[in-house]
Amino acid sequence: MEEKYKALGLLRKTFKILAFIAGGMGVLFFIIILIAGGTPETPRATSLLALALGVIYFLFFYTISEVILLFSDIEENTRRTRELLEKK
């Protein structure tokens, strides 16, 4: 079935891409701070914060993407149910 709300599909894909970018940046900053850190301004423990934030942002953006998909599926199933009931 063709997608009724094309902008929502684009938004869902954008949030999914943002999720992977955020997760990748968290891992990248974790490695960079872990290797290059260790100064009094940026202790190595900061790398764990970068990793935690990357995971949190990944989960946040991915969840938004999946919720948009859920609402889209609910709308499609509701429409299909209505059409089946109207045929009776």
The first five atom37 places (N, CA, C, CB, O) and aatype in JSON, in Angstrom:
{
  "aatype": [12, 6, 6, 11, 18, 11, 0, 10, 7, 10, 10, 1, 11, 16, 13, 11, 9, 10, 0, 13, 9, 0, 7, 7, 12, 7, 19, 10, 13, 13, 9, 9, 9, 10, 9, 0, 7, 7, 16, 14, 6, 16, 14, 1, 0, 16, 15, 10, 10, 0, 10, 0, 10, 7, 19, 9, 18, 13, 10, 13, 13, 18, 16, 9, 15, 6, 19, 9, 10, 10, 13, 15, 3, 9, 6, 6, 2, 16, 1, 1, 16, 1, 6, 10, 10, 6, 11, 11],
  "atom_mask": [
    [1, 1, 1, 1, 1],
    [1, 1, 1, 1, 1],
    [1, 1, 1, 1, 1],
    [1, 1, 1, 1, 1],
    [1, 1, 1, 1, 1],
    [1, 1, 1, 1, 1],
    [1, 1, 1, 1, 1],
    [1, 1, 1, 1, 1],
    [1, 1, 1, 0, 1],
    [1, 1, 1, 1, 1],
    [1, 1, 1, 1, 1],
    [1, 1, 1, 1, 1],
    [1, 1, 1, 1, 1],
    [1, 1, 1, 1, 1],
    [1, 1, 1, 1, 1],
    [1, 1, 1, 1, 1],
    [1, 1, 1, 1, 1],
    [1, 1, 1, 1, 1],
    [1, 1, 1, 1, 1],
    [1, 1, 1, 1, 1],
    [1, 1, 1, 1, 1],
    [1, 1, 1, 1, 1],
    [1, 1, 1, 0, 1],
    [1, 1, 1, 0, 1],
    [1, 1, 1, 1, 1],
    [1, 1, 1, 0, 1],
    [1, 1, 1, 1, 1],
    [1, 1, 1, 1, 1],
    [1, 1, 1, 1, 1],
    [1, 1, 1, 1, 1],
    [1, 1, 1, 1, 1],
    [1, 1, 1, 1, 1],
    [1, 1, 1, 1, 1],
    [1, 1, 1, 1, 1],
    [1, 1, 1, 1, 1],
    [1, 1, 1, 1, 1],
    [1, 1, 1, 0, 1],
    [1, 1, 1, 0, 1],
    [1, 1, 1, 1, 1],
    [1, 1, 1, 1, 1],
    [1, 1, 1, 1, 1],
    [1, 1, 1, 1, 1],
    [1, 1, 1, 1, 1],
    [1, 1, 1, 1, 1],
    [1, 1, 1, 1, 1],
    [1, 1, 1, 1, 1],
    [1, 1, 1, 1, 1],
    [1, 1, 1, 1, 1],
    [1, 1, 1, 1, 1],
    [1, 1, 1, 1, 1],
    [1, 1, 1, 1, 1],
    [1, 1, 1, 1, 1],
    [1, 1, 1, 1, 1],
    [1, 1, 1, 0, 1],
    [1, 1, 1, 1, 1],
    [1, 1, 1, 1, 1],
    [1, 1, 1, 1, 1],
    [1, 1, 1, 1, 1],
    [1, 1, 1, 1, 1],
    [1, 1, 1, 1, 1],
    [1, 1, 1, 1, 1],
    [1, 1, 1, 1, 1],
    [1, 1, 1, 1, 1],
    [1, 1, 1, 1, 1],
    [1, 1, 1, 1, 1],
    [1, 1, 1, 1, 1],
    [1, 1, 1, 1, 1],
    [1, 1, 1, 1, 1],
    [1, 1, 1, 1, 1],
    [1, 1, 1, 1, 1],
    [1, 1, 1, 1, 1],
    [1, 1, 1, 1, 1],
    [1, 1, 1, 1, 1],
    [1, 1, 1, 1, 1],
    [1, 1, 1, 1, 1],
    [1, 1, 1, 1, 1],
    [1, 1, 1, 1, 1],
    [1, 1, 1, 1, 1],
    [1, 1, 1, 1, 1],
    [1, 1, 1, 1, 1],
    [1, 1, 1, 1, 1],
    [1, 1, 1, 1, 1],
    [1, 1, 1, 1, 1],
    [1, 1, 1, 1, 1],
    [1, 1, 1, 1, 1],
    [1, 1, 1, 1, 1],
    [1, 1, 1, 1, 1],
    [1, 1, 1, 1, 1]
  ],
  "atom_positions": [
    [[0.84, -1.18, 0.0], [0.0, 0.0, 0.0], [0.89, 1.24, 0.0], [-0.96, 0.0, 1.22], [1.89, 1.3, 0.71]],
    [[0.51, 2.21, -0.78], [1.34, 3.41, -0.88], [1.25, 4.24, 0.4], [0.91, 4.26, -2.09], [0.23, 4.26, 1.09]],
    [[2.35, 4.92, 0.69], [2.42, 5.72, 1.9], [1.57, 6.98, 1.74], [3.88, 6.09, 2.23], [1.73, 7.73, 0.78]],
    [[0.67, 7.21, 2.7], [-0.25, 8.33, 2.6], [0.42, 9.63, 3.0], [-1.48, 8.08, 3.46], [0.22, 10.66, 2.36]],
    [[1.21, 9.59, 4.06], [1.87, 10.79, 4.57], [3.36, 10.71, 4.25], [1.64, 10.95, 6.11], [4.14, 10.16, 5.02]],
    [[3.74, 11.26, 3.11], [5.13, 11.17, 2.66], [6.09, 11.96, 3.56], [5.23, 11.67, 1.23], [7.23, 11.54, 3.76]],
    [[5.62, 13.09, 4.08], [6.48, 13.9, 4.95], [6.81, 13.16, 6.24], [5.8, 15.25, 5.28], [7.93, 13.26, 6.75]],
    [[5.85, 12.41, 6.77], [6.11, 11.62, 7.97], [7.12, 10.52, 7.69], [4.81, 11.02, 8.51], [7.96, 10.21, 8.54]],
    [[7.05, 9.93, 6.52], [8.04, 8.91, 6.14], [9.43, 9.49, 6.07], [0.0, 0.0, 0.0], [10.4, 8.88, 6.52]],
    [[9.53, 10.69, 5.49], [10.82, 11.37, 5.41], [11.33, 11.73, 6.8], [10.72, 12.63, 4.54], [12.51, 11.59, 7.1]],
    [[10.43, 12.19, 7.65], [10.8, 12.55, 9.01], [11.26, 11.32, 9.79], [9.62, 13.21, 9.72], [12.22, 11.39, 10.56]],
    [[10.58, 10.2, 9.58], [10.96, 8.95, 10.26], [12.35, 8.51, 9.83], [9.94, 7.84, 9.96], [13.16, 8.11, 10.66]],
    [[12.63, 8.58, 8.54], [13.95, 8.2, 8.05], [15.03, 9.16, 8.55], [13.96, 8.17, 6.52], [16.15, 8.75, 8.85]],
    [[14.69, 10.45, 8.64], [15.63, 11.44, 9.15], [15.98, 11.16, 10.6], [15.06, 12.85, 9.01], [17.15, 11.23, 10.98]],
    [[14.98, 10.84, 11.41], [15.26, 10.52, 12.81], [16.08, 9.25, 12.95], [13.95, 10.38, 13.59], [16.92, 9.15, 13.84]],
    [[15.85, 8.28, 12.07], [16.63, 7.05, 12.13], [18.09, 7.33, 11.76], [16.03, 5.99, 11.2], [19.0, 6.78, 12.38]],
    [[18.31, 8.18, 10.76], [19.67, 8.55, 10.38], [20.34, 9.33, 11.5], [19.67, 9.38, 9.08], [21.51, 9.1, 11.82]],
    [[19.59, 10.26, 12.12], [20.13, 11.02, 13.24], [20.5, 10.1, 14.4], [19.12, 12.07, 13.7], [21.48, 10.35, 15.1]],
    [[19.72, 9.05, 14.61], [20.02, 8.1, 15.68], [21.38, 7.45, 15.46], [18.92, 7.04, 15.77], [22.18, 7.36, 16.39]],
    [[21.62, 7.0, 14.25], [22.9, 6.33, 13.98], [24.07, 7.32, 13.99], [22.85, 5.6, 12.64], [25.18, 6.97, 14.4]],
    [[23.83, 8.54, 13.54], [24.88, 9.56, 13.62], [25.21, 9.86, 15.07], [24.45, 10.85, 12.88], [26.39, 9.95, 15.43]],
    [[24.2, 10.03, 15.91], [24.42, 10.34, 17.32], [25.14, 9.19, 18.01], [23.09, 10.63, 18.02], [26.07, 9.42, 18.8]],
    [[24.73, 7.97, 17.74], [25.41, 6.81, 18.33], [26.85, 6.7, 17.88], [0.0, 0.0, 0.0], [27.74, 6.41, 18.68]],
    [[27.09, 6.93, 16.6], [28.46, 6.88, 16.08], [29.33, 7.98, 16.64], [0.0, 0.0, 0.0], [30.51, 7.77, 16.95]],
    [[28.75, 9.17, 16.76], [29.53, 10.28, 17.33], [29.85, 10.01, 18.8], [28.75, 11.61, 17.19], [30.94, 10.36, 19.27]],
    [[28.92, 9.41, 19.54], [29.19, 9.07, 20.93], [30.34, 8.1, 21.06], [0.0, 0.0, 0.0], [31.21, 8.27, 21.91]],
    [[30.34, 7.07, 20.21], [31.44, 6.1, 20.24], [32.74, 6.76, 19.8], [31.12, 4.89, 19.33], [33.79, 6.52, 20.39]],
    [[32.67, 7.6, 18.77], [33.88, 8.28, 18.29], [34.46, 9.2, 19.36], [33.56, 9.09, 17.03], [35.67, 9.18, 19.6]],
    [[33.62, 9.99, 20.0], [34.11, 10.87, 21.06], [34.62, 10.08, 22.25], [33.0, 11.83, 21.51], [35.57, 10.49, 22.91]],
    [[34.0, 8.93, 22.53], [34.47, 8.06, 23.61], [35.91, 7.64, 23.34], [33.57, 6.82, 23.75], [36.76, 7.7, 24.22]],
    [[36.17, 7.21, 22.11], [37.52, 6.74, 21.75], [38.52, 7.9, 21.75], [37.51, 6.06, 20.36], [39.63, 7.77, 22.27]],
    [[38.12, 9.04, 21.18], [39.01, 10.19, 21.12], [39.37, 10.68, 22.52], [38.37, 11.32, 20.32], [40.55, 10.91, 22.81]],
    [[38.37, 10.83, 23.38], [38.65, 11.32, 24.73], [39.44, 10.29, 25.52], [37.33, 11.67, 25.45], [40.3, 10.65, 26.33]],
    [[39.15, 9.02, 25.31], [39.87, 7.97, 26.02], [41.34, 7.96, 25.64], [39.24, 6.61, 25.74], [42.21, 7.78, 26.5]],
    [[41.63, 8.14, 24.37], [43.02, 8.13, 23.9], [43.72, 9.45, 24.19], [43.07, 7.84, 22.4], [44.82, 9.46, 24.73]],
    [[43.08, 10.56, 23.84], [43.74, 11.86, 23.95], [43.46, 12.56, 25.27], [43.3, 12.75, 22.82], [44.09, 13.57, 25.58]],
    [[42.53, 12.04, 26.05], [42.17, 12.7, 27.3], [43.23, 12.49, 28.37], [0.0, 0.0, 0.0], [44.36, 12.09, 28.08]],
    [[42.86, 12.78, 29.59], [43.79, 12.57, 30.68], [44.37, 13.85, 31.23], [0.0, 0.0, 0.0], [45.19, 13.81, 32.14]],
    [[43.97, 14.98, 30.69], [44.43, 16.25, 31.23], [43.49, 16.66, 32.35], [44.5, 17.36, 30.12], [42.4, 16.12, 32.46]],
    [[43.89, 17.59, 33.18], [42.98, 18.03, 34.26], [41.67, 18.61, 33.73], [43.67, 19.05, 35.14], [40.64, 18.52, 34.4]],
    [[41.69, 19.22, 32.54], [40.47, 19.81, 31.99], [39.51, 18.74, 31.48], [40.81, 20.78, 30.87], [38.29, 18.88, 31.6]],
    [[40.05, 17.67, 30.91], [39.21, 16.59, 30.38], [39.74, 15.25, 30.89], [39.19, 16.61, 28.83], [40.55, 14.6, 30.22]],
    [[39.3, 14.84, 32.05], [39.76, 13.54, 32.54], [39.19, 12.4, 31.69], [39.35, 13.35, 34.01], [38.21, 12.58, 30.97]],
    [[39.83, 11.26, 31.77], [39.4, 10.12, 30.96], [37.99, 9.66, 31.3], [40.36, 8.96, 31.15], [37.32, 9.05, 30.47]],
    [[37.53, 9.95, 32.49], [36.17, 9.56, 32.87], [35.12, 10.29, 32.02], [35.94, 9.85, 34.35], [33.99, 9.84, 31.92]],
    [[35.51, 11.41, 31.43], [34.61, 12.14, 30.55], [34.23, 11.3, 29.33], [35.25, 13.46, 30.12], [33.16, 11.49, 28.75]],
    [[35.11, 10.39, 28.95], [34.82, 9.54, 27.8], [33.58, 8.68, 28.06], [36.03, 8.63, 27.48], [32.81, 8.41, 27.14]],
    [[33.38, 8.26, 29.3], [32.18, 7.49, 29.62], [30.92, 8.34, 29.48], [32.27, 6.93, 31.04], [29.87, 7.85, 29.06]],
    [[31.03, 9.61, 29.82], [29.9, 10.52, 29.64], [29.56, 10.68, 28.15], [30.21, 11.9, 30.26], [28.39, 10.68, 27.77]],
    [[30.59, 10.8, 27.33], [30.37, 10.91, 25.88], [29.69, 9.66, 25.34], [31.7, 11.15, 25.14], [28.78, 9.75, 24.51]],
    [[30.12, 8.49, 25.81], [29.51, 7.24, 25.37], [28.07, 7.15, 25.84], [30.32, 6.04, 25.88], [27.19, 6.75, 25.08]],
    [[27.81, 7.51, 27.09], [26.46, 7.46, 27.64], [25.53, 8.4, 26.88], [26.47, 7.8, 29.13], [24.39, 8.04, 26.57]],
    [[26.0, 9.6, 26.59], [25.17, 10.56, 25.85], [24.9, 10.07, 24.43], [25.84, 11.93, 25.8], [23.79, 10.25, 23.92]],
    [[25.89, 9.45, 23.8], [25.68, 8.89, 22.47], [24.61, 7.82, 22.48], [0.0, 0.0, 0.0], [23.77, 7.76, 21.58]],
    [[24.65, 6.95, 23.49], [23.64, 5.89, 23.6], [22.26, 6.48, 23.89], [24.03, 4.89, 24.72], [21.26, 6.05, 23.3]],
    [[22.2, 7.47, 24.78], [20.92, 8.09, 25.11], [20.32, 8.77, 23.89], [21.09, 9.11, 26.25], [19.13, 8.61, 23.61]],
    [[21.13, 9.53, 23.16], [20.61, 10.19, 21.96], [20.21, 9.18, 20.89], [21.66, 11.15, 21.39], [19.21, 9.37, 20.19]],
    [[20.99, 8.09, 20.76], [20.62, 7.04, 19.8], [19.25, 6.48, 20.14], [21.68, 5.92, 19.8], [18.38, 6.38, 19.28]],
    [[19.05, 6.13, 21.42], [17.77, 5.57, 21.84], [16.63, 6.58, 21.66], [17.84, 5.12, 23.29], [15.54, 6.2, 21.25]],
    [[16.88, 7.84, 21.97], [15.87, 8.88, 21.84], [15.42, 9.04, 20.39], [16.41, 10.21, 22.37], [14.22, 8.99, 20.11]],
    [[16.36, 9.23, 19.48], [16.01, 9.44, 18.07], [15.4, 8.19, 17.45], [17.24, 9.88, 17.27], [14.47, 8.28, 16.65]],
    [[15.92, 7.02, 17.8], [15.4, 5.78, 17.24], [13.97, 5.53, 17.73], [16.3, 4.59, 17.61], [13.12, 5.06, 16.98]],
    [[13.71, 5.85, 19.0], [12.37, 5.7, 19.54], [11.39, 6.62, 18.84], [12.37, 5.97, 21.04], [10.27, 6.21, 18.53]],
    [[11.79, 7.86, 18.59], [10.92, 8.78, 17.86], [10.59, 8.22, 16.48], [11.58, 10.18, 17.73], [9.45, 8.28, 16.03]],
    [[11.59, 7.67, 15.82], [11.37, 7.08, 14.5], [10.38, 5.93, 14.56], [12.7, 6.6, 13.91], [9.5, 5.82, 13.71]],
    [[10.51, 5.08, 15.57], [9.62, 3.93, 15.69], [8.21, 4.34, 16.1], [10.18, 2.94, 16.69], [7.24, 3.71, 15.68]],
    [[8.07, 5.38, 16.91], [6.74, 5.87, 17.3], [6.01, 6.44, 16.08], [6.86, 6.94, 18.41], [4.81, 6.24, 15.92]],
    [[6.73, 7.15, 15.24], [6.12, 7.66, 14.0], [5.65, 6.5, 13.14], [7.12, 8.55, 13.21], [4.56, 6.55, 12.57]],
    [[6.46, 5.44, 13.03], [6.06, 4.26, 12.28], [4.84, 3.6, 12.91], [7.22, 3.26, 12.19], [3.94, 3.15, 12.2]],
    [[4.81, 3.52, 14.24], [3.67, 2.94, 14.93], [2.39, 3.71, 14.64], [3.93, 2.92, 16.44], [1.36, 3.1, 14.32]],
    [[2.44, 5.03, 14.73], [1.25, 5.83, 14.43], [0.81, 5.66, 12.98], [1.51, 7.3, 14.72], [-0.38, 5.62, 12.69]],
    [[1.76, 5.56, 12.08], [1.44, 5.35, 10.68], [0.76, 3.99, 10.48], [2.71, 5.45, 9.81], [-0.21, 3.89, 9.72]],
    [[1.26, 2.97, 11.15], [0.65, 1.63, 11.05], [-0.74, 1.62, 11.66], [1.53, 0.59, 11.75], [-1.65, 0.99, 11.12]],
    [[-0.92, 2.31, 12.78], [-2.24, 2.38, 13.41], [-3.24, 3.05, 12.46], [-2.17, 3.14, 14.74], [-4.37, 2.59, 12.31]],
    [[-2.81, 4.13, 11.83], [-3.7, 4.83, 10.9], [-4.07, 3.93, 9.72], [-3.03, 6.12, 10.39], [-5.22, 3.89, 9.3]],
    [[-3.09, 3.21, 9.19], [-3.34, 2.33, 8.05], [-4.29, 1.19, 8.42], [-2.03, 1.77, 7.5], [-5.2, 0.87, 7.66]],
    [[-4.07, 0.58, 9.58], [-4.94, -0.51, 10.02], [-6.35, -0.02, 10.33], [-4.34, -1.21, 11.24], [-7.32, -0.72, 10.07]],
    [[-6.47, 1.18, 10.89], [-7.78, 1.75, 11.17], [-8.53, 2.01, 9.87], [-7.65, 3.05, 11.97], [-9.73, 1.74, 9.77]],
    [[-7.82, 2.52, 8.89], [-8.46, 2.78, 7.59], [-8.91, 1.47, 6.95], [-7.48, 3.53, 6.66], [-10.01, 1.4, 6.4]],
    [[-8.07, 0.43, 7.0], [-8.42, -0.86, 6.43], [-9.63, -1.47, 7.13], [-7.24, -1.8, 6.51], [-10.51, -2.05, 6.49]],
    [[-9.68, -1.35, 8.46], [-10.81, -1.87, 9.23], [-12.1, -1.16, 8.85], [-10.55, -1.74, 10.74], [-13.14, -1.79, 8.69]],
    [[-12.02, 0.17, 8.71], [-13.19, 0.93, 8.32], [-13.69, 0.51, 6.94], [-12.87, 2.42, 8.33], [-14.9, 0.37, 6.73]],
    [[-12.76, 0.3, 6.01], [-13.16, -0.12, 4.67], [-13.81, -1.5, 4.69], [-11.96, -0.13, 3.74], [-14.76, -1.75, 3.94]],
    [[-13.31, -2.4, 5.54], [-13.9, -3.73, 5.63], [-15.31, -3.66, 6.23], [-13.01, -4.66, 6.48], [-16.21, -4.37, 5.79]],
    [[-15.49, -2.8, 7.23], [-16.81, -2.66, 7.85], [-17.81, -2.0, 6.92], [-16.69, -1.85, 9.12], [-19.01, -2.3, 6.98]],
    [[-17.35, -1.11, 6.06], [-18.24, -0.44, 5.13], [-18.71, -1.39, 4.04], [-17.55, 0.78, 4.51], [-19.78, -1.17, 3.46]],
    [[-17.94, -2.44, 3.74], [-18.32, -3.4, 2.71], [-19.46, -4.3, 3.18], [-17.12, -4.24, 2.31], [-20.2, -4.85, 2.36]],
    [[-19.61, -4.45, 4.48], [-20.64, -5.36, 5.01], [-22.01, -4.8, 4.88], [-20.39, -5.67, 6.45], [-22.98, -5.44, 5.28]]
  ]
}
